[in-house]
Amino acid sequence: MVRSENKTVANKVLNKDLFDLTTEDLKKFDVVIDAFGAWTKDTFPMHSTSLTKLCDVLSGTDTRLLVVGGAGSLYVNHEHTTCVADTLDFPDAFKPLAAAMAKALNELRDRKDVKWTYISPAGDFQADGKCTGKYILGGEELIFNSKDESVISYLLEPFLIW
């Protein structure tokens, strides 16, 4: 799905704004991936409104909603009392974004009418990092590799779109 010109290699494209989607639009999909991003103070609330819209459209269906979130909502302790965004070394510049995404996640946790999975990436995105094709699968806690790093690259090898 794209809201403007298709810049993907996908053979089938639905050109429609997320906020205009209907249940009918998504009924043929097994999975919908939400990679919505809003990066300014004025647009941060859209993390919640966009996710609410998708949940409302998918409510009661068998379609799985995969939400790509941020590392700020991952916990740093086993008791799940402190999130990455609450730590002293979390950059102040990212705190409003992390708070908006955490709010959306908490609202999603209240939805019992949607089959959803929330994906939080590693703490450090490296735009020029090497694509290794490897990752560590974890739960709700920030995890680290053998070098005590929580890192992933932006780069993708060519892949198939189903």
DSSP file (Angstrom, degrees, kcal/mol; ACC not computed):
  #  RESIDUE AA STRUCTURE BP1 BP2  ACC     N-H-->O    O-->H-N    N-H-->O    O-->H-N    TCO  KAPPA ALPHA  PHI   PSI    X-CA   Y-CA   Z-CA
    1    1 A M              0   0    0      0, 0.0     2,-0.3     0, 0.0    14,-0.2   0.000 360.0 360.0 360.0 134.8    0.0    0.0    0.0
    2    2 A V  B     -a   15   0A   0     12,-2.5    14,-2.1     1,-0.1     4,-0.1  -0.970 360.0-150.9-135.2 151.0    1.3    3.4   -0.9
    3    3 A R  S    S+     0   0    0     -2,-0.3     2,-0.2    12,-0.2    14,-0.2   0.567  85.8  12.5 -98.6  -9.8   -0.3    6.8   -0.5
    4    4 A S  S    S-     0   0    0      1,-0.3    12,-0.1    12,-0.1     3,-0.1  -0.529 117.7 -10.9-139.4-152.1    1.5    8.3   -3.5
    5    5 A E  S    S-     0   0    0     -2,-0.2     2,-0.5     1,-0.1    -1,-0.3  -0.194  72.3-112.4 -54.4 135.6    3.6    7.1   -6.4
    6    6 A N        +     0   0    0      1,-0.1    -1,-0.1    -4,-0.1     9,-0.0  -0.587  40.3 169.3 -71.0 120.3    4.6    3.4   -6.2
    7    7 A K        +     0   0    0     -2,-0.5     2,-0.2    -3,-0.1    -1,-0.1   0.101  48.4  93.8-117.2  19.3    8.4    3.2   -5.7
    8    8 A T  S    S-     0   0    0      2,-0.1    -2,-0.0     1,-0.0     5,-0.0  -0.488  79.9-121.7-104.3 175.7    8.4   -0.5   -4.9
    9    9 A V        +     0   0    0     -2,-0.2   152,-0.1     3,-0.0    -1,-0.0   0.296  68.3 130.6 -96.3   7.2    9.0   -3.7   -7.0
   10   10 A A        -     0   0    0      1,-0.1    -2,-0.1     2,-0.0     3,-0.1  -0.340  53.2-148.6 -64.2 140.2    5.6   -5.0   -5.9
   11   11 A N  S    S+     0   0    0    150,-0.2     2,-0.5     1,-0.2    -1,-0.1   0.826  85.9  46.2 -77.3 -33.8    3.3   -6.3   -8.7
   12   12 A K  S    S+     0   0    0      2,-0.0     2,-0.4   -11,-0.0    -1,-0.2  -0.944  71.3 179.2-115.3 130.2    0.1   -5.3   -6.9
   13   13 A V        -     0   0    0     -2,-0.5     2,-0.6    -3,-0.1    -7,-0.0  -0.993  21.6-154.3-134.4 134.2   -0.2   -1.9   -5.3
   14   14 A L        -     0   0    0     -2,-0.4   -12,-2.5     2,-0.1     2,-1.1  -0.942  15.2-156.0-103.7 115.4   -3.1   -0.3   -3.4
   15   15 A N  B     +a    2   0A   0     -2,-0.6     2,-0.3   -14,-0.2   -12,-0.2  -0.779  45.2 118.0 -96.3  97.6   -2.7    3.4   -3.7
   16   16 A K        -     0   0    0    -14,-2.1     2,-0.1    -2,-1.1   -12,-0.1  -0.974  65.5-105.1-160.8 141.8   -4.6    4.8   -0.7
   17   17 A D    >   -     0   0    0     -2,-0.3     3,-2.2   -14,-0.2     4,-0.5  -0.461  33.0-121.7 -68.1 141.3   -3.8    6.8    2.4
   18   18 A L  G >  S+     0   0    0      1,-0.3     3,-1.3     2,-0.2    -1,-0.1   0.861 112.4  56.7 -50.7 -41.1   -3.8    4.8    5.6
   19   19 A F  G 3  S+     0   0    0      1,-0.3    -1,-0.3    34,-0.0    -2,-0.0   0.551 105.6  52.0 -75.1  -6.0   -6.5    7.0    7.1
   20   20 A D  G <  S+     0   0    0     -3,-2.2    -1,-0.3     2,-0.1    -2,-0.2   0.405  82.5 121.8-105.2  -0.8   -8.8    6.1    4.2
   21   21 A L    <   -     0   0    0     -3,-1.3     2,-0.3    -4,-0.5    -3,-0.0  -0.266  43.3-162.3 -64.6 148.9   -8.4    2.3    4.4
   22   22 A T     >  -     0   0    0      1,-0.1     4,-1.2    35,-0.0     3,-0.2  -0.825  35.1-107.2-124.6 166.2  -11.5    0.2    4.9
   23   23 A T  H >> S+     0   0    0     -2,-0.3     4,-0.8     1,-0.2     3,-0.5   0.893 121.9  57.1 -57.5 -40.1  -12.0   -3.4    6.0
   24   24 A E  H >4 S+     0   0    0      1,-0.2     3,-0.6     2,-0.2     4,-0.3   0.877 101.3  56.3 -59.4 -39.5  -12.9   -4.2    2.4
   25   25 A D  H 34 S+     0   0    0      1,-0.2     3,-0.3    -3,-0.2    -1,-0.2   0.842 116.6  34.8 -60.8 -34.0   -9.5   -2.9    1.3
   26   26 A L  H X< S+     0   0    0     -4,-1.2     3,-1.7    -3,-0.5    -1,-0.2   0.404  85.3 101.5-105.0   1.3   -7.6   -5.3    3.6
   27   27 A K  T << S+     0   0    0     -4,-0.8    -1,-0.2    -3,-0.6    -2,-0.1   0.741  81.7  52.1 -64.8 -23.2   -9.8   -8.4    3.6
   28   28 A K  T 3  S+     0   0    0     -4,-0.3     2,-0.3    -3,-0.3    -1,-0.3   0.495  91.3  96.6 -89.8  -3.1   -7.6  -10.3    1.1
   29   29 A F    <   -     0   0    0     -3,-1.7     3,-0.1     1,-0.1    -3,-0.0  -0.691  52.7-166.0 -91.8 138.1   -4.4   -9.8    3.2
   30   30 A D  S    S+     0   0    0     -2,-0.3    34,-2.7     1,-0.3     2,-0.3   0.794  83.1  19.7 -81.8 -33.2   -3.1  -12.3    5.7
   31   31 A V  E     -b   64   0B   0     32,-0.2     2,-0.4    34,-0.0    -1,-0.3  -0.997  61.4-162.5-140.6 139.7   -0.7   -9.8    7.2
   32   32 A V  E     -b   65   0B   0     32,-2.7    34,-2.9    -2,-0.3     2,-0.6  -0.995  14.0-152.4-120.7 127.3   -0.6   -6.0    7.3
   33   33 A I  E     -b   66   0B   0     -2,-0.4     2,-0.8    32,-0.2    34,-0.2  -0.888   3.3-156.5-103.4 122.7    2.7   -4.4    8.3
   34   34 A D  E     +b   67   0B   0     32,-3.5    34,-3.0    -2,-0.6    -2,-0.0  -0.867  26.5 158.9-100.2 107.9    2.5   -1.0    9.9
   35   35 A A        +     0   0    0     -2,-0.8    -1,-0.1    32,-0.2    32,-0.1  -0.176  22.9 159.1-116.5  36.5    5.7    1.0    9.4
   36   36 A F        -     0   0    0     11,-0.1     2,-0.4    10,-0.0    -2,-0.1  -0.286  18.2-169.9 -61.7 142.4    4.1    4.4   10.0
   37   37 A G        +     0   0    0      9,-0.0     2,-0.4     2,-0.0    -2,-0.1  -0.997  17.0 177.5-139.7 135.9    6.4    7.2   11.0
   38   38 A A        -     0   0    0     -2,-0.4     9,-0.1     6,-0.1    -2,-0.0  -0.996   4.1-179.1-133.6 130.0    5.8   10.7   12.3
   39   39 A W        +     0   0    0     -2,-0.4     2,-0.3     4,-0.0    58,-0.1   0.327  50.5  73.9-120.5   6.9    8.8   12.8   13.2
   40   40 A T  S >> S-     0   0    0      1,-0.1     4,-1.6    56,-0.1     3,-0.8  -0.870  81.3-113.1-123.9 158.9    7.6   16.2   14.4
   41   41 A K  T 34 S+     0   0    0     -2,-0.3     3,-0.3     1,-0.3    -1,-0.1   0.882 117.6  51.1 -52.5 -42.8    6.0   17.4   17.6
   42   42 A D  T 34 S+     0   0    0      1,-0.2    -1,-0.3     2,-0.1     4,-0.1   0.787 116.0  40.4 -68.5 -27.3    2.8   18.2   15.7
   43   43 A T  T X4 S+     0   0    0     -3,-0.8     3,-2.0     1,-0.2     4,-0.3   0.542  85.4  94.8-101.1  -7.4    2.6   14.8   14.1
   44   44 A F  T >< S+     0   0    0     -4,-1.6     3,-2.1    -3,-0.3     4,-0.4   0.865  78.2  62.4 -52.7 -40.1    3.6   12.6   17.1
   45   45 A P  T >> S+     0   0    0      0, 0.0     4,-2.0     0, 0.0     3,-0.9   0.728  86.5  76.0 -60.6 -18.0   -0.1   11.9   18.0
   46   46 A M  H <> S+     0   0    0     -3,-2.0     4,-2.6     1,-0.3     5,-0.3   0.699  78.4  71.9 -67.6 -17.3   -0.5   10.3   14.7
   47   47 A H  H <> S+     0   0    0     -3,-2.1     4,-1.2    -4,-0.3    -1,-0.3   0.921 107.3  36.4 -60.6 -41.1    1.3    7.2   16.0
   48   48 A S  H <> S+     0   0    0     -3,-0.9     4,-2.7    -4,-0.4    -2,-0.2   0.921 118.3  48.6 -75.5 -46.0   -1.8    6.6   18.1
   49   49 A T  H  X S+     0   0    0     -4,-2.0     4,-2.1     1,-0.2    -2,-0.2   0.878 112.3  48.6 -67.3 -35.9   -4.4    7.7   15.6
   50   50 A S  H  X S+     0   0    0     -4,-2.6     4,-2.3     2,-0.2    -1,-0.2   0.909 113.7  46.5 -68.7 -40.6   -2.9    5.7   12.7
   51   51 A L  H  X S+     0   0    0     -4,-1.2     4,-2.5    -5,-0.3    -2,-0.2   0.884 111.3  51.8 -69.7 -38.1   -2.7    2.5   14.8
   52   52 A T  H  X S+     0   0    0     -4,-2.7     4,-2.7     2,-0.2    -1,-0.2   0.919 109.4  51.4 -61.2 -43.4   -6.2    3.0   16.1
   53   53 A K  H  X S+     0   0    0     -4,-2.1     4,-2.3     2,-0.2    -2,-0.2   0.941 111.4  46.0 -59.7 -49.0   -7.4    3.3   12.5
   54   54 A L  H  X S+     0   0    0     -4,-2.3     4,-2.3     1,-0.2    -1,-0.2   0.910 113.4  49.8 -61.6 -42.0   -5.7    0.1   11.4
   55   55 A C  H  X S+     0   0    0     -4,-2.5     4,-1.2     1,-0.2    -1,-0.2   0.907 110.1  50.4 -63.5 -41.5   -7.0   -1.7   14.5
   56   56 A D  H  < S+     0   0    0     -4,-2.7     3,-0.3     1,-0.2    -1,-0.2   0.909 112.4  47.0 -62.5 -41.5  -10.5   -0.5   13.8
   57   57 A V  H  < S+     0   0    0     -4,-2.3    -1,-0.2     1,-0.2    -2,-0.2   0.863 119.1  40.1 -67.7 -36.4  -10.3   -1.7   10.2
   58   58 A L  H >< S+     0   0    0     -4,-2.3     3,-2.3    -5,-0.2    57,-0.2   0.486  83.6 134.1 -92.5  -4.0   -8.9   -5.1   11.2
   59   59 A S  T 3< S+     0   0    0     -4,-1.2    55,-0.2    -3,-0.3     3,-0.1  -0.202  79.0   3.5 -52.5 127.5  -11.1   -5.6   14.2
   60   60 A G  T 3  S+     0   0    0     53,-3.1    -1,-0.3     1,-0.3     2,-0.2   0.494 105.6 115.6  76.9   3.9  -12.6   -9.1   14.3
   61   61 A T  S <  S-     0   0    0     -3,-2.3    54,-0.3    52,-0.3    -1,-0.3  -0.489  73.2-123.1 -97.3 172.6  -10.7  -10.3   11.2
   62   62 A D  S    S+     0   0    0     -2,-0.2     2,-0.3   -35,-0.1    -1,-0.1   0.419  72.7 120.0 -91.7  -0.1   -8.0  -13.0   10.9
   63   63 A T        -     0   0    0     -5,-0.2    52,-0.6   -32,-0.1     2,-0.4  -0.495  62.5-132.8 -70.1 129.1   -5.5  -10.6    9.4
   64   64 A R  E     -bc  31 115B   0    -34,-2.7   -32,-2.7    -2,-0.3     2,-0.6  -0.679  12.5-148.3 -83.4 132.8   -2.4  -10.3   11.5
   65   65 A L  E     -bc  32 116B   0     50,-3.1    52,-2.5    -2,-0.4     2,-0.6  -0.918   9.9-166.7-102.8 117.4   -1.2   -6.7   12.2
   66   66 A L  E     -bc  33 117B   0    -34,-2.9   -32,-3.5    -2,-0.6     2,-0.5  -0.928   7.2-162.3-104.2 121.1    2.6   -6.4   12.5
   67   67 A V  E     -bc  34 118B   0     50,-3.0    52,-3.6    -2,-0.6     2,-0.8  -0.905  10.1-148.1-108.9 124.4    3.6   -3.0   14.0
   68   68 A V  E     + c   0 119B   0    -34,-3.0    52,-0.2    -2,-0.5     2,-0.1  -0.821  33.5 164.6 -90.6 113.6    7.2   -1.8   13.6
   69   69 A G        -     0   0    0     50,-3.2     2,-0.3    -2,-0.8    33,-0.0  -0.035  32.5 -87.8-107.9-150.4    7.9    0.3   16.7
   70   70 A G    >   -     0   0    0     50,-0.1     3,-0.9    28,-0.1     4,-0.1  -0.821  25.3-115.9-125.8 165.6   11.0    1.7   18.3
   71   71 A A  G >  S+     0   0    0     51,-0.3     3,-1.8    -2,-0.3    13,-0.4   0.662  98.2  85.2 -74.1 -16.3   13.5    0.4   20.9
   72   72 A G  G 3  S+     0   0    0      1,-0.3    13,-2.3    12,-0.2    14,-0.3   0.763  87.2  52.7 -59.5 -26.0   12.5    3.1   23.4
   73   73 A S  G <  S+     0   0    0     -3,-0.9    -1,-0.3    11,-0.2    -2,-0.1   0.490  85.2 106.5 -90.5  -3.0    9.6    1.0   24.7
   74   74 A L  S <  S-     0   0    0     -3,-1.8    10,-2.7    -4,-0.1    67,-0.2  -0.467  74.1-116.1 -71.9 148.2   11.8   -2.1   25.4
   75   75 A Y  B     -De  83 141C   0     65,-3.2    67,-2.9     8,-0.3     8,-0.3  -0.540  15.0-159.4 -84.6 151.5   12.5   -2.8   29.0
   76   76 A V  S    S+     0   0    0      6,-2.7     2,-0.3    65,-0.2     7,-0.1   0.353  75.3  51.3-109.0   2.1   16.0   -2.7   30.4
   77   77 A N  S >  S-     0   0    0      5,-0.6     3,-1.3     1,-0.1     5,-0.1  -0.962  81.2-120.5-138.5 157.3   15.3   -4.9   33.5
   78   78 A H  T 3  S+     0   0    0     -2,-0.3    -1,-0.1     1,-0.3    -3,-0.0   0.734 110.8  61.9 -68.1 -22.8   13.7   -8.3   34.1
   79   79 A E  T 3  S-     0   0    0      3,-0.0    -1,-0.3     1,-0.0    -4,-0.0   0.593 103.0-131.9 -78.7 -10.4   11.0   -6.7   36.3
   80   80 A H  S <  S+     0   0    0     -3,-1.3    -2,-0.1     2,-0.1     3,-0.1   0.913  71.5 120.0  57.9  48.1    9.7   -4.6   33.3
   81   81 A T        +     0   0    0      1,-0.2     2,-0.4     2,-0.0    -1,-0.1   0.567  64.2  50.2-111.6 -16.0    9.7   -1.4   35.3
   82   82 A T        -     0   0    0     -5,-0.1    -6,-2.7     3,-0.0    -5,-0.6  -0.987  66.7-157.5-131.5 127.1   12.1    0.7   33.3
   83   83 A C  B >   -D   75   0C   0     -2,-0.4     3,-1.5    -8,-0.3     4,-0.4  -0.578  34.1-108.0 -95.5 162.0   12.1    1.2   29.5
   84   84 A V  G >  S+     0   0    0    -10,-2.7     3,-1.7   -13,-0.4     6,-0.2   0.894 120.1  57.2 -53.0 -43.5   15.0    2.2   27.4
   85   85 A A  G 3  S+     0   0    0    -13,-2.3    -1,-0.3     1,-0.3   -12,-0.1   0.681 101.6  57.9 -66.1 -16.9   13.5    5.7   26.9
   86   86 A D  G <  S+     0   0    0     -3,-1.5    -1,-0.3   -14,-0.3    -2,-0.2   0.478  84.7 104.6 -90.7  -3.5   13.5    6.2   30.7
   87   87 A T  S X  S-     0   0    0     -3,-1.7     3,-1.3    -4,-0.4    -3,-0.0  -0.409  80.1-118.4 -80.8 156.9   17.2    5.6   31.1
   88   88 A L  T 3  S+     0   0    0      1,-0.3    -1,-0.1    -2,-0.1    -3,-0.0   0.804 111.1  51.9 -63.9 -30.9   19.6    8.5   31.8
   89   89 A D  T 3  S+     0   0    0     -5,-0.1    -1,-0.3     2,-0.1    -4,-0.1   0.408  77.8 115.3 -91.7   5.0   21.6    8.0   28.6
   90   90 A F  S <  S-     0   0    0     -3,-1.3     5,-0.1    -6,-0.2     2,-0.0  -0.618  80.1-105.4 -72.5 127.8   18.5    8.0   26.3
   91   91 A P    >>  -     0   0    0      0, 0.0     3,-1.5     0, 0.0     4,-0.6  -0.293  17.4-139.6 -60.8 129.8   18.9   11.1   24.0
   92   92 A D  G >4 S+     0   0    0      1,-0.3     3,-0.9     2,-0.2    -2,-0.0   0.833 100.2  65.8 -55.7 -34.3   16.5   13.9   25.0
   93   93 A A  G 34 S+     0   0    0      1,-0.2     4,-0.3     2,-0.1    -1,-0.3   0.785 105.8  42.2 -61.8 -27.0   15.9   14.6   21.3
   94   94 A F  G <> S+     0   0    0     -3,-1.5     4,-2.7     1,-0.1    -1,-0.2   0.508  88.8  91.0 -98.2  -6.1   14.2   11.2   20.9
   95   95 A K  H <X S+     0   0    0     -3,-0.9     4,-2.6    -4,-0.6     5,-0.2   0.898  85.3  50.0 -61.6 -43.2   12.1   11.2   24.1
   96   96 A P  H  > S+     0   0    0      0, 0.0     4,-2.1     0, 0.0    -1,-0.2   0.914 113.8  46.3 -62.7 -39.9    9.0   12.9   22.6
   97   97 A L  H  > S+     0   0    0     -4,-0.3     4,-2.4     2,-0.2     5,-0.2   0.934 113.1  49.0 -64.4 -46.2    9.0   10.4   19.7
   98   98 A A  H  X S+     0   0    0     -4,-2.7     4,-2.5     1,-0.2    -1,-0.2   0.884 110.5  51.5 -61.8 -38.8    9.6    7.4   22.1
   99   99 A A  H  X S+     0   0    0     -4,-2.6     4,-2.2    -5,-0.2    -1,-0.2   0.904 110.1  48.9 -64.8 -41.2    6.7    8.7   24.4
  100  100 A A  H  X S+     0   0    0     -4,-2.1     4,-1.9     2,-0.2    -2,-0.2   0.902 113.8  45.9 -65.3 -40.8    4.3    8.9   21.4
  101  101 A M  H  X S+     0   0    0     -4,-2.4     4,-2.2     2,-0.2    -2,-0.2   0.873 111.6  51.7 -70.9 -36.4    5.2    5.4   20.2
  102  102 A A  H  X S+     0   0    0     -4,-2.5     4,-2.6     2,-0.2    -2,-0.2   0.891 108.1  52.4 -65.9 -38.9    5.0    4.0   23.8
  103  103 A K  H  X S+     0   0    0     -4,-2.2     4,-2.1     2,-0.2    -2,-0.2   0.931 110.1  48.3 -60.8 -45.6    1.5    5.5   24.1
  104  104 A A  H  X S+     0   0    0     -4,-1.9     4,-2.2     1,-0.2    -2,-0.2   0.899 111.3  50.7 -62.6 -41.1    0.4    3.9   20.9
  105  105 A L  H  X S+     0   0    0     -4,-2.2     4,-2.3     2,-0.2    -2,-0.2   0.923 109.2  50.6 -62.6 -44.5    1.9    0.5   22.1
  106  106 A N  H  X S+     0   0    0     -4,-2.6     4,-0.7     1,-0.2    -1,-0.2   0.878 110.7  49.3 -63.2 -36.8    0.0    0.8   25.4
  107  107 A E  H >< S+     0   0    0     -4,-2.1     3,-0.7     1,-0.2     4,-0.4   0.885 109.3  52.8 -66.9 -38.0   -3.2    1.5   23.5
  108  108 A L  H >< S+     0   0    0     -4,-2.2     3,-1.8     1,-0.2    -2,-0.2   0.883 100.3  61.6 -63.9 -38.5   -2.5   -1.5   21.3
  109  109 A R  H 3< S+     0   0    0     -4,-2.3    -1,-0.2     1,-0.3    -2,-0.2   0.764  99.8  56.5 -59.8 -24.3   -2.1   -3.7   24.3
  110  110 A D  T << S+     0   0    0     -3,-0.7     2,-0.7    -4,-0.7    -1,-0.3   0.600  83.9  99.2 -82.0 -11.5   -5.7   -2.9   25.2
  111  111 A R    <   +     0   0    0     -3,-1.8     3,-0.2    -4,-0.4     5,-0.1  -0.680  36.9 165.6 -82.7 115.0   -7.0   -4.2   21.9
  112  112 A K        +     0   0    0     -2,-0.7    -1,-0.2     1,-0.1    -3,-0.0   0.385  69.7  68.1-103.2  -0.9   -8.4   -7.7   22.3
  113  113 A D  S    S+     0   0    0      2,-0.0   -53,-3.1   -54,-0.0     2,-0.4   0.284  92.0  66.1-102.9   8.0  -10.2   -7.7   18.9
  114  114 A V  S    S-     0   0    0     -3,-0.2     2,-0.9   -55,-0.2   -55,-0.1  -0.993  75.1-131.9-134.4 137.2   -7.1   -7.6   16.7
  115  115 A K  E     +c   64   0B   0    -52,-0.6   -50,-3.1    -2,-0.4     2,-0.3  -0.794  48.3 165.2 -85.8 108.3   -4.3  -10.2   16.1
  116  116 A W  E     -c   65   0B   0     -2,-0.9     2,-0.4   -52,-0.2   -50,-0.2  -0.899  31.6-168.1-132.2 155.9   -1.2   -8.1   16.5
  117  117 A T  E     -c   66   0B   0    -52,-2.5   -50,-3.0    -2,-0.3     2,-0.5  -0.991  15.3-148.8-138.1 134.3    2.5   -8.3   17.0
  118  118 A Y  E     -c   67   0B   0     -2,-0.4     2,-0.6   -52,-0.2   -50,-0.2  -0.916   9.8-158.8-107.9 126.9    4.8   -5.4   17.9
  119  119 A I  E     -c   68   0B   0    -52,-3.6   -50,-3.2    -2,-0.5    -2,-0.0  -0.922   5.9-170.7-111.1 119.6    8.4   -5.5   16.6
  120  120 A S        -     0   0    0     -2,-0.6   -50,-0.1   -52,-0.2   -49,-0.1  -0.939  15.5-144.7-108.5 125.3   11.0   -3.4   18.3
  121  121 A P        -     0   0    0      0, 0.0     4,-0.1     0, 0.0    31,-0.0  -0.129  35.2 -69.8 -78.3 179.2   14.3   -3.1   16.6
  122  122 A A        -     0   0    0      2,-0.1   -51,-0.3     1,-0.1    29,-0.1  -0.173  48.4-108.3 -62.0 163.8   17.8   -2.9   18.2
  123  123 A G  S    S+     0   0    0     20,-0.3     2,-0.6     1,-0.2    28,-0.2   0.759 102.5  51.8 -69.4 -26.6   18.7    0.2   20.0
  124  124 A D  E     -f  151   0D   0     26,-1.8    28,-2.5     2,-0.0     2,-0.5  -0.941  65.4-163.2-122.3 113.8   21.2    1.4   17.4
  125  125 A F  E     -f  152   0D   0     -2,-0.6     2,-0.7    26,-0.2    28,-0.2  -0.826   8.9-159.9 -89.3 127.5   20.3    1.8   13.8
  126  126 A Q  E >   -f  153   0D   0     26,-2.5    28,-1.8    -2,-0.5     3,-1.7  -0.911   6.5-164.2-112.6 107.2   23.4    2.1   11.6
  127  127 A A  T 3  S+     0   0    0     -2,-0.7    -1,-0.1     1,-0.3    28,-0.1   0.816  94.1  34.3 -58.9 -33.1   22.6    3.6    8.2
  128  128 A D  T 3  S+     0   0    0     -3,-0.1    -1,-0.3    26,-0.1    25,-0.1   0.188  91.6 132.0-108.5  16.4   25.9    2.4    6.8
  129  129 A G    <   -     0   0    0     -3,-1.7    26,-0.3    23,-0.1     2,-0.2  -0.276  65.1 -97.2 -68.6 155.1   26.2   -0.8    8.7
  130  130 A K        -     0   0    0      1,-0.1     2,-0.7    23,-0.1    23,-0.2  -0.512  31.3-123.4 -74.0 135.8   27.0   -4.1    7.0
  131  131 A C        +     0   0    0     -2,-0.2    25,-0.1     1,-0.2    -1,-0.1  -0.726  36.9 168.9 -79.3 113.3   24.0   -6.3    6.1
  132  132 A T        -     0   0    0     -2,-0.7    -1,-0.2     2,-0.2     3,-0.1   0.637  40.2-131.8-100.4 -18.0   24.8   -9.6    7.8
  133  133 A G  S    S+     0   0    0      1,-0.3     2,-0.3    24,-0.0    -2,-0.1   0.604  73.5 108.8  74.9   9.5   21.4  -11.3    7.3
  134  134 A K        +     0   0    0      2,-0.0     2,-0.3     0, 0.0    -1,-0.3  -0.898  38.1 162.6-121.1 148.8   21.5  -12.2   11.0
  135  135 A Y        -     0   0    0     -2,-0.3     2,-0.5    -3,-0.1    17,-0.1  -0.973  34.5-117.0-154.8 164.1   19.5  -10.9   14.0
  136  136 A I        -     0   0    0     -2,-0.3     2,-0.5     7,-0.1     7,-0.1  -0.927  23.9-143.6-108.5 128.4   18.7  -12.0   17.5
  137  137 A L        +     0   0    0     -2,-0.5     2,-0.2     1,-0.0    -2,-0.0  -0.805  33.3 157.9 -93.3 127.2   15.1  -12.6   18.4
  138  138 A G        -     0   0    0     -2,-0.5     4,-0.1     1,-0.2     2,-0.0  -0.539  34.8-115.0-131.5-163.9   14.0  -11.5   21.8
  139  139 A G        -     0   0    0      2,-0.3    -1,-0.2    -2,-0.2     4,-0.1   0.270  69.4 -43.8-109.4-126.1   11.1  -10.6   23.9
  140  140 A E  S    S+     0   0    0    -66,-0.1   -65,-3.2     2,-0.1     2,-0.4   0.313 109.9  87.9 -96.5   8.0   10.2   -7.2   25.5
  141  141 A E  B    S-e   75   0C   0    -67,-0.2    -2,-0.3   -65,-0.1   -65,-0.2  -0.849  87.2-104.8-109.6 144.9   13.7   -6.5   26.8
  142  142 A L        -     0   0    0    -67,-2.9     2,-0.3    -2,-0.4    -2,-0.1  -0.456  45.3-159.8 -61.5 129.8   16.5   -4.8   25.0
  143  143 A I        -     0   0    0     -2,-0.2     2,-0.3    -7,-0.1   -20,-0.3  -0.789   6.9-150.6-118.1 161.9   19.0   -7.5   24.0
  144  144 A F        -     0   0    0     -2,-0.3     6,-0.2     6,-0.1     2,-0.0  -0.901  12.3-124.2-130.7 154.1   22.6   -7.4   23.1
  145  145 A N    >   -     0   0    0      4,-2.9     3,-2.0    -2,-0.3    -1,-0.1  -0.159  50.8 -80.3 -84.3-173.1   24.9   -9.4   20.9
  146  146 A S  T 3  S+     0   0    0      1,-0.3    -1,-0.1     2,-0.1    -2,-0.0   0.657 131.8  56.7 -66.1 -15.3   28.1  -11.1   22.0
  147  147 A K  T 3  S-     0   0    0      2,-0.2    -1,-0.3     0, 0.0     3,-0.1   0.211 120.7-108.0 -97.9  13.7   30.0   -7.8   21.8
  148  148 A D  S <  S+     0   0    0     -3,-2.0     2,-0.3     1,-0.2    -2,-0.1   0.851  78.0 133.7  61.4  38.2   27.4   -6.2   24.2
  149  149 A E        -     0   0    0      2,-0.1    -4,-2.9    -4,-0.0     2,-0.5  -0.894  50.2-157.1-117.0 146.6   25.9   -4.2   21.4
  150  150 A S        +     0   0    0     -2,-0.3   -26,-1.8    -6,-0.2     2,-0.3  -0.845  47.6 140.0-117.9  90.7   22.3   -3.7   20.4
  151  151 A V  E     +f  124   0D   0     -2,-0.5     2,-0.3   -28,-0.2   -26,-0.2  -0.961  28.0 173.1-141.1 147.7   22.7   -2.8   16.8
  152  152 A I  E     -f  125   0D   0    -28,-2.5   -26,-2.5    -2,-0.3     2,-0.2  -0.980  27.4-122.9-149.1 151.5   21.1   -3.4   13.4
  153  153 A S  E     -f  126   0D   0     -2,-0.3   -26,-0.2   -28,-0.2   -23,-0.1  -0.584   8.0-138.6 -94.6 160.4   21.8   -1.9   10.0
  154  154 A Y  S    S+     0   0    0    -28,-1.8   -27,-0.1    -2,-0.2    -1,-0.1   0.731  73.8 104.6 -79.5 -26.7   19.4   -0.1    7.7
  155  155 A L        -     0   0    0    -29,-0.5     2,-0.4   -26,-0.3    -2,-0.1  -0.273  52.9-164.6 -68.2 140.0   20.8   -1.9    4.6
  156  156 A L        -     0   0    0    -25,-0.1     3,-0.1   -23,-0.0   -25,-0.1  -0.972  16.0-133.6-122.6 137.7   18.8   -4.7    3.1
  157  157 A E        -     0   0    0     -2,-0.4   -25,-0.0     1,-0.1   -24,-0.0  -0.477  53.0 -77.0 -73.3 159.2   19.9   -7.3    0.6
  158  158 A P        -     0   0    0      0, 0.0     2,-0.3     0, 0.0    -1,-0.1  -0.344  64.6-178.8 -56.0 140.1   17.5   -7.8   -2.3
  159  159 A F        -     0   0    0     -3,-0.1     2,-0.3     0, 0.0    -3,-0.0  -0.923  28.5 -98.4-142.0 165.1   14.5   -9.8   -1.1
  160  160 A L        -     0   0    0     -2,-0.3     2,-0.6     2,-0.0     0, 0.0  -0.644  23.7-149.6 -85.9 140.0   11.3  -11.3   -2.4
  161  161 A I              0   0    0     -2,-0.3  -150,-0.2  -152,-0.1    -1,-0.0  -0.960 360.0 360.0-106.5 121.2    8.0   -9.5   -1.9
  162  162 A W              0   0    0     -2,-0.6    -1,-0.1  -152,-0.1    -2,-0.0   0.442 360.0 360.0 -87.0 360.0    5.2  -12.1   -1.7
